[in-house]
């Protein structure tokens, strides 16, 4: 093997390594806070929130003190990522709404799950 081919092989290996290090992972977190309102089992209004939620992962919004079977409402996306909220759990179903970063919706928008992209 010549010195020239060794240098080329080392250069290619270094370039491949730098490319792997420079590409961010797909599970990067959204920076900021996502807020939503829900009704407690005692009938009180409460606010839930997610700080720096994971990106690309479905998050079901069922606070422990929420009334069983009731959806959350009035989402506020204060993150730097787009939030897609779903009426059904597990980010499924035909009823969903997309909230760009820094936006929110009224009490009329009901949700049970969210995913950030």
Backbone as ProteinMPNN parsed JSONL, in Angstrom:
{"seq_chain_A": "XXXXXXXXXXXXXXXXXXXXXXXXXXXXXXXXXXXXXXXXXXXXXXXXXXXXXXXXXXXXXXXXXXXXXXXXXXXXXXXXXXXXXXXXXXXXXXXXXXXXXXXXXXXXXXXXXXXXX", "coords_chain_A": {"N_chain_A": [[0.842, -1.16, 0.0], [0.577, 2.178, -0.814], [1.875, 5.347, 0.384], [0.274, 7.394, -0.382], [-2.29, 6.15, -0.772], [-2.802, 5.327, 1.826], [-3.01, 7.788, 3.143], [-5.293, 8.737, 1.849], [-7.204, 6.871, 2.707], [-7.198, 7.324, 5.496], [-8.03, 9.971, 5.522], [-10.625, 9.709, 4.455], [-11.823, 8.169, 6.462], [-11.691, 9.934, 8.645], [-13.315, 12.004, 7.681], [-15.792, 10.694, 7.523], [-16.251, 10.163, 10.242], [-16.441, 12.799, 11.289], [-18.762, 13.619, 9.985], [-20.691, 11.948, 11.168], [-20.606, 12.906, 13.813], [-21.451, 15.537, 13.484], [-24.124, 15.453, 12.634], [-27.249, 15.955, 14.029], [-29.181, 14.073, 16.46], [-32.354, 12.407, 15.954], [-34.094, 12.597, 18.053], [-34.133, 15.065, 19.335], [-34.766, 17.578, 21.775], [-37.539, 19.818, 22.17], [-37.188, 23.22, 22.861], [-38.316, 25.028, 25.562], [-41.639, 25.631, 26.885], [-44.666, 23.749, 27.003], [-48.03, 24.281, 27.483], [-51.2, 23.397, 28.945], [-54.704, 23.197, 29.751], [-56.712, 21.52, 32.173], [-59.381, 19.637, 33.742], [-59.694, 18.843, 37.118], [-60.226, 15.822, 39.094], [-61.809, 16.638, 41.154], [-63.218, 18.673, 40.047], [-62.0, 21.125, 39.638], [-60.262, 23.698, 37.797], [-57.122, 23.298, 36.275], [-53.63, 23.761, 35.41], [-51.472, 22.128, 33.248], [-48.11, 21.258, 32.274], [-45.335, 20.833, 30.006], [-41.938, 20.728, 30.112], [-39.315, 21.485, 27.949], [-39.932, 19.34, 26.005], [-39.485, 16.059, 24.534], [-38.581, 15.56, 21.119], [-40.371, 14.221, 18.328], [-41.621, 12.151, 19.683], [-44.581, 10.698, 20.861], [-46.662, 12.132, 23.295], [-48.833, 11.404, 25.81], [-51.405, 13.215, 27.348], [-52.401, 13.004, 30.298], [-52.95, 14.051, 33.134], [-52.306, 13.046, 36.527], [-54.256, 13.848, 38.383], [-56.485, 14.43, 36.915], [-59.897, 14.457, 35.768], [-61.315, 11.323, 35.049], [-61.334, 10.271, 31.653], [-61.751, 12.802, 30.556], [-60.844, 15.257, 28.189], [-57.877, 17.314, 27.766], [-57.437, 20.901, 27.288], [-57.175, 24.072, 25.528], [-54.363, 24.512, 24.517], [-51.032, 25.861, 24.733], [-48.332, 26.613, 22.933], [-45.28, 27.195, 23.776], [-42.785, 26.591, 22.895], [-39.834, 26.068, 20.823], [-40.467, 24.489, 18.724], [-42.699, 22.881, 16.363], [-45.893, 21.919, 17.431], [-48.047, 19.217, 17.271], [-51.253, 18.542, 18.073], [-53.528, 16.081, 19.266], [-56.867, 14.824, 19.374], [-57.328, 12.243, 20.186], [-55.723, 9.673, 22.204], [-52.262, 8.583, 22.117], [-51.413, 9.92, 19.835], [-53.075, 9.522, 17.596], [-55.741, 9.168, 15.178], [-58.15, 11.131, 13.277], [-58.615, 13.704, 14.066], [-56.855, 16.438, 14.62], [-54.552, 19.149, 15.326], [-52.294, 21.645, 14.311], [-49.839, 23.484, 15.965], [-47.847, 26.167, 15.528], [-44.562, 27.265, 16.69], [-44.726, 29.31, 19.61], [-47.468, 29.863, 19.596], [-51.004, 29.531, 20.447], [-54.184, 28.092, 21.459], [-57.776, 28.31, 21.878], [-60.105, 27.465, 24.594], [-61.794, 25.8, 23.278], [-60.379, 24.004, 21.752], [-59.722, 20.731, 22.052], [-57.671, 18.178, 23.485], [-55.703, 15.162, 23.769], [-53.236, 14.116, 23.377], [-49.852, 14.844, 22.224], [-47.308, 15.69, 19.836], [-44.014, 16.724, 19.066], [-42.209, 18.469, 16.531]], "CA_chain_A": [[0.0, 0.0, 0.0], [1.407, 3.369, -0.909], [1.611, 6.412, 1.35], [-0.855, 8.165, -0.92], [-3.54, 5.434, -0.507], [-3.01, 5.354, 3.281], [-3.512, 9.127, 3.457], [-6.662, 8.827, 1.343], [-8.055, 6.062, 3.588], [-7.298, 8.034, 6.775], [-8.862, 11.157, 5.26], [-12.016, 9.271, 4.3], [-12.299, 7.751, 7.782], [-11.878, 11.155, 9.443], [-14.488, 12.706, 7.145], [-16.982, 9.942, 7.93], [-16.418, 10.389, 11.676], [-16.93, 14.164, 11.48], [-20.141, 13.665, 9.521], [-21.508, 11.323, 12.207], [-20.635, 13.791, 14.976], [-22.117, 16.789, 13.151], [-25.551, 15.266, 12.38], [-27.961, 15.816, 15.295], [-30.082, 12.94, 16.579], [-33.74, 12.713, 15.641], [-34.864, 12.748, 19.28], [-33.76, 16.292, 20.027], [-35.87, 18.153, 22.542], [-38.029, 21.168, 21.891], [-36.789, 24.102, 23.953], [-39.409, 25.865, 26.022], [-42.701, 24.995, 27.666], [-45.971, 23.518, 26.401], [-49.026, 24.342, 28.552], [-52.569, 23.004, 28.628], [-55.623, 23.262, 30.877], [-57.516, 20.315, 32.358], [-60.267, 19.658, 34.902], [-59.302, 17.827, 38.091], [-61.283, 14.9, 39.511], [-62.676, 17.391, 42.071], [-63.934, 19.683, 39.286], [-61.256, 22.387, 39.563], [-59.445, 23.925, 36.605], [-55.688, 23.258, 36.572], [-52.745, 23.91, 34.257], [-50.372, 21.184, 33.135], [-47.069, 21.751, 31.379], [-44.198, 20.001, 29.632], [-40.727, 21.528, 29.916], [-38.354, 20.935, 26.993], [-40.382, 17.99, 25.636], [-38.736, 15.32, 23.513], [-39.085, 15.688, 19.754], [-40.655, 12.997, 17.602], [-42.228, 11.131, 20.536], [-45.941, 11.029, 21.267], [-46.836, 12.305, 24.743], [-50.238, 11.421, 26.221], [-51.633, 14.22, 28.389], [-53.37, 12.531, 31.275], [-52.441, 14.366, 34.467], [-52.793, 12.086, 37.517], [-55.423, 14.335, 39.116], [-57.547, 14.839, 35.992], [-61.115, 13.657, 35.785], [-61.183, 10.234, 34.068], [-61.992, 10.388, 30.362], [-61.914, 14.165, 30.055], [-59.673, 15.749, 27.447], [-57.291, 18.607, 28.119], [-57.89, 21.935, 26.358], [-56.471, 25.356, 25.483], [-52.906, 24.363, 24.494], [-50.163, 27.006, 24.457], [-47.025, 26.099, 22.518], [-44.228, 28.172, 24.041], [-41.507, 25.964, 22.553], [-39.282, 26.467, 19.528], [-40.816, 23.43, 17.763], [-44.11, 22.776, 16.019], [-46.617, 20.914, 18.217], [-49.278, 18.707, 16.676], [-52.074, 18.006, 19.155], [-54.532, 15.123, 18.809], [-57.994, 14.588, 20.263], [-57.187, 10.885, 20.708], [-54.45, 9.314, 22.812], [-51.24, 7.946, 21.28], [-51.239, 10.71, 18.61], [-53.792, 8.831, 16.529], [-57.05, 9.694, 14.83], [-58.268, 12.136, 12.22], [-58.826, 15.028, 14.64], [-55.6, 16.982, 15.129], [-54.338, 20.558, 15.017], [-50.874, 21.987, 14.375], [-49.539, 24.765, 16.602], [-46.468, 26.628, 15.317], [-43.918, 27.79, 17.9], [-45.192, 30.59, 20.139], [-48.902, 30.082, 19.406], [-51.893, 28.798, 21.329], [-55.567, 27.947, 21.001], [-58.783, 28.579, 22.901], [-60.654, 26.334, 25.349], [-62.559, 24.928, 22.376], [-59.507, 22.975, 21.18], [-59.549, 19.628, 22.999], [-56.53, 17.328, 23.136], [-55.307, 14.093, 24.689], [-51.841, 13.765, 23.128], [-49.105, 15.831, 21.459], [-45.986, 15.318, 19.346], [-43.249, 17.903, 18.652], [-41.304, 18.24, 15.398]], "C_chain_A": [[0.895, 1.234, 0.0], [0.996, 4.389, 0.158], [0.388, 7.218, 0.911], [-2.191, 7.469, -0.612], [-3.842, 5.379, 0.986], [-3.575, 6.709, 3.699], [-4.971, 9.283, 3.01], [-7.619, 8.062, 2.248], [-8.258, 6.745, 4.931], [-8.178, 9.269, 6.612], [-10.333, 10.802, 5.141], [-12.606, 8.859, 5.647], [-12.564, 8.958, 8.672], [-13.118, 11.926, 8.98], [-15.775, 12.015, 7.567], [-17.27, 10.159, 9.41], [-16.98, 11.779, 11.942], [-18.378, 14.31, 11.03], [-21.075, 13.058, 10.562], [-21.655, 12.232, 13.422], [-21.465, 15.039, 14.692], [-23.616, 16.653, 12.954], [-26.272, 15.078, 13.707], [-28.876, 14.6, 15.278], [-31.516, 13.354, 16.323], [-34.573, 12.957, 16.888], [-34.474, 14.013, 20.047], [-34.99, 16.901, 20.682], [-36.276, 19.51, 21.998], [-37.635, 22.018, 23.09], [-37.96, 25.001, 24.3], [-40.451, 25.053, 26.772], [-43.992, 24.88, 26.852], [-46.968, 23.452, 27.554], [-50.393, 23.909, 28.042], [-53.401, 23.06, 29.912], [-56.399, 21.955, 30.956], [-58.386, 20.482, 33.606], [-59.869, 18.524, 35.833], [-60.493, 16.934, 38.42], [-62.263, 15.579, 40.464], [-63.419, 18.519, 41.37], [-63.248, 21.033, 39.186], [-60.486, 22.48, 38.25], [-57.977, 23.971, 37.021], [-54.897, 23.407, 35.271], [-51.641, 22.861, 34.341], [-49.335, 21.752, 32.185], [-46.005, 20.697, 31.145], [-43.025, 20.932, 29.402], [-39.762, 20.808, 28.995], [-38.723, 19.51, 26.569], [-39.547, 17.371, 24.516], [-39.39, 15.505, 22.15], [-39.337, 14.327, 19.141], [-41.271, 11.883, 18.421], [-43.62, 11.581, 20.952], [-46.009, 11.086, 22.791], [-48.335, 12.361, 25.023], [-50.386, 12.368, 27.404], [-52.754, 13.747, 29.303], [-52.812, 12.811, 32.665], [-53.061, 13.441, 35.515], [-54.072, 12.544, 38.226], [-56.571, 14.746, 38.206], [-58.755, 13.92, 36.129], [-60.998, 12.58, 34.712], [-61.977, 10.496, 32.793], [-62.145, 11.79, 29.812], [-60.653, 14.605, 29.315], [-59.127, 17.03, 28.071], [-57.752, 19.617, 27.078], [-56.951, 23.129, 26.418], [-54.946, 25.218, 25.493], [-52.198, 25.667, 24.151], [-48.774, 26.448, 24.163], [-45.976, 27.194, 22.668], [-42.846, 27.555, 23.828], [-41.014, 26.504, 21.222], [-39.561, 25.434, 18.442], [-42.309, 23.487, 17.455], [-44.729, 21.65, 16.843], [-47.865, 20.505, 17.447], [-50.051, 18.019, 17.783], [-53.194, 17.15, 18.568], [-55.644, 14.997, 19.839], [-57.884, 13.215, 20.909], [-55.821, 10.678, 21.359], [-53.531, 8.686, 21.765], [-51.049, 8.623, 19.926], [-51.863, 10.022, 17.402], [-55.107, 9.548, 16.247], [-56.979, 10.792, 13.788], [-58.435, 13.557, 12.754], [-57.526, 15.496, 15.287], [-55.473, 18.431, 14.68], [-52.857, 20.856, 15.199], [-50.697, 23.388, 14.938], [-48.085, 25.139, 16.325], [-45.866, 27.129, 16.633], [-44.505, 29.144, 18.299], [-46.673, 30.862, 19.982], [-49.707, 29.26, 20.4], [-53.277, 28.721, 20.723], [-56.508, 28.141, 22.181], [-59.198, 27.302, 23.626], [-61.422, 25.364, 24.46], [-61.7, 23.825, 21.776], [-59.211, 21.927, 22.256], [-58.409, 18.74, 22.533], [-56.279, 16.291, 24.202], [-53.839, 13.673, 24.487], [-51.206, 14.826, 22.233], [-47.778, 15.24, 21.005], [-45.31, 16.586, 18.826], [-42.309, 17.547, 17.508], [-40.495, 19.485, 15.119]], "O_chain_A": [[1.868, 1.299, 0.751], [-0.081, 4.299, 0.748], [-0.416, 7.66, 1.732], [-3.144, 8.144, -0.223], [-5.009, 5.383, 1.38], [-4.501, 6.779, 4.506], [-5.78, 9.889, 3.713], [-8.719, 8.537, 2.533], [-9.371, 6.75, 5.457], [-8.989, 9.57, 7.488], [-11.192, 11.511, 5.666], [-13.762, 9.166, 5.938], [-13.569, 8.992, 9.382], [-13.877, 12.438, 9.802], [-16.746, 12.68, 7.93], [-18.429, 10.322, 9.791], [-17.904, 11.925, 12.743], [-19.141, 15.056, 11.644], [-22.15, 13.604, 10.813], [-22.74, 12.311, 13.999], [-22.125, 15.548, 15.598], [-24.333, 17.644, 13.091], [-25.956, 14.147, 14.447], [-29.297, 14.147, 14.214], [-31.858, 14.528, 16.46], [-35.678, 13.488, 16.778], [-34.488, 14.021, 21.278], [-36.111, 16.752, 20.195], [-35.463, 20.248, 21.442], [-37.746, 21.563, 24.228], [-38.527, 25.659, 23.428], [-40.187, 23.942, 27.232], [-44.358, 25.792, 26.111], [-46.79, 22.673, 28.491], [-50.7, 24.04, 26.857], [-52.864, 22.981, 31.016], [-56.709, 21.349, 29.93], [-58.145, 21.369, 34.425], [-59.721, 17.381, 35.401], [-61.63, 17.249, 38.068], [-63.413, 15.155, 40.577], [-64.172, 19.252, 42.012], [-63.846, 21.993, 38.699], [-60.107, 21.464, 37.668], [-57.633, 24.614, 38.012], [-55.427, 23.205, 34.179], [-50.969, 22.723, 35.363], [-49.644, 22.63, 31.38], [-45.798, 19.797, 31.959], [-43.112, 21.839, 28.575], [-39.425, 19.648, 29.23], [-37.934, 18.582, 26.747], [-38.985, 18.07, 23.673], [-40.614, 15.596, 22.048], [-38.598, 13.379, 19.405], [-41.436, 10.772, 17.917], [-43.808, 12.73, 21.353], [-45.487, 10.214, 23.486], [-49.028, 13.254, 24.536], [-49.594, 12.33, 28.345], [-53.922, 14.068, 29.084], [-52.262, 11.915, 33.306], [-54.235, 13.088, 35.399], [-54.884, 11.71, 38.627], [-57.537, 15.35, 38.672], [-58.642, 12.769, 36.548], [-60.622, 12.882, 33.58], [-63.142, 10.893, 32.843], [-62.63, 11.953, 28.693], [-59.536, 14.353, 29.767], [-59.825, 17.731, 28.804], [-58.387, 19.244, 26.091], [-56.049, 23.187, 27.253], [-54.294, 25.755, 26.389], [-52.706, 26.475, 23.374], [-48.124, 25.881, 25.041], [-45.811, 28.026, 21.776], [-41.872, 27.932, 24.48], [-41.693, 27.299, 20.572], [-38.97, 25.489, 17.364], [-43.084, 24.077, 18.208], [-44.164, 20.561, 16.942], [-48.646, 21.356, 17.022], [-49.582, 17.042, 18.367], [-53.737, 17.46, 17.507], [-55.39, 15.055, 21.042], [-58.298, 13.034, 22.054], [-54.878, 11.423, 21.092], [-53.968, 8.309, 20.678], [-50.584, 7.993, 18.976], [-51.262, 9.949, 16.33], [-55.522, 10.428, 17.001], [-55.91, 11.307, 13.462], [-58.402, 14.515, 11.981], [-57.141, 15.021, 16.356], [-56.181, 18.885, 13.782], [-52.237, 20.369, 16.144], [-51.307, 24.348, 14.468], [-47.177, 24.486, 16.841], [-46.599, 27.388, 17.587], [-44.75, 30.007, 17.455], [-47.11, 31.989, 20.212], [-49.167, 28.406, 21.104], [-53.519, 29.214, 19.621], [-56.085, 28.134, 23.336], [-58.717, 26.21, 23.323], [-61.672, 24.225, 24.855], [-62.232, 22.807, 21.333], [-58.534, 22.21, 23.244], [-58.201, 18.565, 21.333], [-56.589, 16.491, 25.377], [-53.272, 12.966, 25.319], [-51.899, 15.601, 21.573], [-47.192, 14.401, 21.69], [-45.964, 17.429, 18.212], [-41.693, 16.481, 17.499], [-39.675, 19.495, 14.201]]}, "name": "protein", "num_of_chains": 1, "seq": "XXXXXXXXXXXXXXXXXXXXXXXXXXXXXXXXXXXXXXXXXXXXXXXXXXXXXXXXXXXXXXXXXXXXXXXXXXXXXXXXXXXXXXXXXXXXXXXXXXXXXXXXXXXXXXXXXXXXX"}
